């Protein structure tokens, strides 16, 4: 991984995740998006990589981030598309098109919630999905992604 851009993981968060910490804390906990980003930066650094964290409430902007990840030769994508996971064929298609290893993350257990949350278009474009681990799912996703692309933790 000599190329610096190849050592970057894009961490993409979708709609309403900017409200973490105040939005339905009984479901999503008290951690904020800043806490998620700090966790991702620290975890990525353990593998000698960098987390480029982005959040948008707009589907098209998330797609642009995915395209940018491809253009910058990112090593992988961690995506919590929020409600777009269950509705966006466009996000699915973008993830498939760029051919970058992706992991889908959900803070809550989507399978223990409303039935409309049980289907995910983005999961079908990812090599793995984590759900229900709280924000620790991001740490697990980065570790899993690192393993998938053959990057070991630094001593």
VENRA-V141502 format. One record per residue. N is the residue number from 1. RES is the residue in three letters. NEAR is the number of other C-alpha atoms within 10 Angstrom. D_CENTER is the distance of its C-alpha to the mean C-alpha in Angstrom with 2 decimals. Layout:
n: <N N>
res: <RES RES>
near: <NEAR NEAR>
d_center: <D_CENTER D_CENTER>
//
This chain:
n: <1 2 3 4 5 6 7 8 9 10 11 12 13 14 15 16 17 18 19 20 21 22 23 24 25 26 27 28 29 30 31 32 33 34 35 36 37 38 39 40 41 42 43 44 45 46 47 48 49 50 51 52 53 54 55 56 57 58 59 60 61 62 63 64 65 66 67 68 69 70 71 72 73 74 75 76 77 78 79 80 81 82 83 84 85 86 87 88 89 90 91 92 93 94 95 96 97 98 99 100 101 102 103 104 105 106 107 108 109 110 111 112 113 114 115 116 117 118 119 120 121 122 123 124 125 126 127 128 129 130 131 132 133 134 135 136 137 138 139 140 141 142 143 144 145 146 147 148 149 150 151 152 153 154 155>
res: <UNK UNK UNK UNK UNK UNK UNK UNK UNK UNK UNK UNK UNK UNK UNK UNK UNK UNK UNK UNK UNK UNK UNK UNK UNK UNK UNK UNK UNK UNK UNK UNK UNK UNK UNK UNK UNK UNK UNK UNK UNK UNK UNK UNK UNK UNK UNK UNK UNK UNK UNK UNK UNK UNK UNK UNK UNK UNK UNK UNK UNK UNK UNK UNK UNK UNK UNK UNK UNK UNK UNK UNK UNK UNK UNK UNK UNK UNK UNK UNK UNK UNK UNK UNK UNK UNK UNK UNK UNK UNK UNK UNK UNK UNK UNK UNK UNK UNK UNK UNK UNK UNK UNK UNK UNK UNK UNK UNK UNK UNK UNK UNK UNK UNK UNK UNK UNK UNK UNK UNK UNK UNK UNK UNK UNK UNK UNK UNK UNK UNK UNK UNK UNK UNK UNK UNK UNK UNK UNK UNK UNK UNK UNK UNK UNK UNK UNK UNK UNK UNK UNK UNK UNK UNK UNK>
near: <12 6 9 13 16 16 20 22 27 23 28 23 23 21 17 14 21 16 14 18 16 13 15 11 12 9 13 22 16 16 15 18 19 13 14 22 18 14 17 27 20 16 21 22 15 16 18 16 24 22 25 18 20 16 20 17 16 11 16 12 14 24 18 13 20 25 16 14 23 20 11 13 18 23 23 26 28 26 29 26 29 22 15 21 24 16 17 15 15 16 22 20 15 19 24 16 13 15 12 19 21 27 25 27 33 22 20 19 17 17 13 11 11 8 9 12 16 13 14 22 18 29 22 16 23 21 14 16 20 21 19 17 16 19 24 16 20 27 19 17 23 26 18 16 22 21 13 14 11 10 16 13 15 9 5>
d_center: <20.96 23.63 21.96 20.07 17.59 16.86 15.77 12.89 9.17 7.38 4.64 4.91 6.29 9.08 12.62 14.22 11.50 13.86 16.31 14.78 17.81 20.23 18.78 20.04 19.90 21.42 18.28 15.48 17.50 18.76 16.02 15.17 12.28 14.33 14.22 10.43 10.70 13.76 12.37 9.69 12.68 15.02 13.19 12.58 16.23 17.42 16.62 18.14 15.04 13.67 10.36 10.54 8.86 9.46 10.05 12.33 14.37 15.44 14.37 16.21 14.65 11.09 12.99 14.71 11.68 10.89 14.62 14.75 12.35 14.92 17.83 16.93 16.49 13.10 12.80 9.36 5.98 2.61 2.30 4.52 7.47 9.92 13.31 12.61 11.14 14.80 16.55 15.15 16.72 16.19 12.38 13.19 15.89 14.04 11.57 14.82 16.81 15.09 15.17 12.35 10.99 7.60 6.13 5.50 5.50 8.43 10.50 13.66 15.16 15.05 17.96 20.13 19.90 21.45 22.02 20.33 16.93 17.76 16.97 13.64 13.93 10.33 10.93 13.95 12.27 10.02 12.04 10.75 9.56 9.71 11.39 13.84 13.37 12.84 10.77 11.86 9.28 6.92 10.15 10.79 7.71 8.72 12.24 11.89 10.49 13.35 15.73 14.97 15.74 18.62 17.84 19.60 19.35 21.90 24.98>
//
